[in-house]
Each structure stands twice: as C-alpha cells, then as structure tokens.
Amino acid sequence: MPRRPKIPCKHPGCSSLVPAGSKFCEEHNNLHRADAKTTKEKGYNGRWRRARARFLRRYPLCVRCRAKGKFVVATVVDHIIPHLGDHGLFWDENNWQPLCKSCHDRKTMTEDRYQEFTY
C-alpha cells in the first residue's frame, strides 16, 4: 500500500509538514484543540440561548455599528474578553456586548483568533 506524502500544517503561516490525516504540527496542535469541542461542550447550551435572547432584547443594536452612526440589529452576544473556558468570565454580563454577525466575525478573526481554550 503506497504511503501518502506529508502535508503542510493548517495553522496560518506555518510550513511544517505533518503526516497525512493530521491537521496541525505539534507546536500548533494545542492552539486548535478547542476546535474539536462541540458548542455545547464549550457552554453554549439551553441556558446560554435563554440568556442570549434576554440580553439581545435589552440591547438590540450592534455597539460597533452604533459607534459609526449606523443602526444595525445585533444578532450575536460577544464576549468582549474571550472567556477561554473560564465559566466565571463566560457568564459575566459585563463582559458581553451585542454585535451584528459582520462585526462579530471581524472581531473574532482579528482580535480573538487562535487563543487557547483551557477546558
């Protein structure tokens, strides 16, 4: 049976080669360990969905769009400081902000990207 060639690590900017079937090199594997967890395992369960809905009823507009003078409906409750598995920080409403999906995606991909979760 022929062996498959090694492939590059999937972490942005890493050129290390890993065995076929693996995604990340040893250096970056821990950074992406949380990617394998389900949203429920991360704490986004029924309790979160109820709290999220209640928060968005109180704060219906995206705070980042409002700062630019736009009025856009918020659809996401964002953790201002990523909770990284800290349940106290996860449930602290002072650490929540209402964002539209576009602003949330932009924040997540720039400010919060590749931080390690400690579940």
Backbone hydrogen bonds, N-H to C=O, Kabsch-Sander energy under -0.5 kcal/mol:
donor,donor_aa,acceptor,acceptor_aa,energy
7,I,18,V,-2.7
9,C,16,S,-2.6
10,K,23,K,-2.7
14,C,11,H,-2.2
18,V,7,I,-3.4
22,S,19,P,-2.3
29,N,25,C,-1.7
30,N,26,E,-0.6
32,H,28,H,-1.1
32,H,29,N,-0.6
33,R,30,N,-0.9
35,D,32,H,-1.0
36,A,33,R,-1.3
37,K,34,A,-1.4
42,K,38,T,-1.3
43,G,40,K,-1.3
44,Y,39,T,-2.4
45,N,43,G,-1.8
49,R,45,N,-2.5
50,R,46,G,-2.2
51,A,47,R,-2.3
52,R,48,W,-3.2
53,A,49,R,-2.2
54,R,50,R,-2.3
55,F,51,A,-2.5
56,L,52,R,-2.6
57,R,53,A,-1.6
58,R,54,R,-1.5
59,Y,55,F,-2.5
62,C,72,V,-2.8
63,V,98,P,-2.5
66,R,62,C,-2.2
67,A,63,V,-1.6
68,K,64,R,-0.7
68,K,65,C,-0.9
69,G,66,R,-1.8
70,K,65,C,-2.7
72,V,70,K,-0.7
74,A,60,P,-2.9
75,T,99,L,-1.8
76,V,99,L,-2.6
78,D,76,V,-0.7
78,D,97,Q,-3.1
80,I,78,D,-0.7
80,I,95,N,-3.2
86,D,83,H,-2.8
87,H,85,G,-0.9
90,F,86,D,-2.4
91,W,87,H,-2.0
92,D,88,G,-0.6
93,E,91,W,-0.9
95,N,92,D,-2.2
96,W,93,E,-1.4
97,Q,78,D,-1.9
99,L,76,V,-2.9
104,H,100,C,-2.5
105,D,101,K,-2.9
106,R,102,S,-2.1
107,K,103,C,-2.5
108,T,104,H,-2.9
109,M,105,D,-2.2
110,T,106,R,-1.0
110,T,107,K,-0.5
111,E,107,K,-1.8
112,D,107,K,-1.6
115,Q,112,D,-1.0
118,T,84,L,-1.9
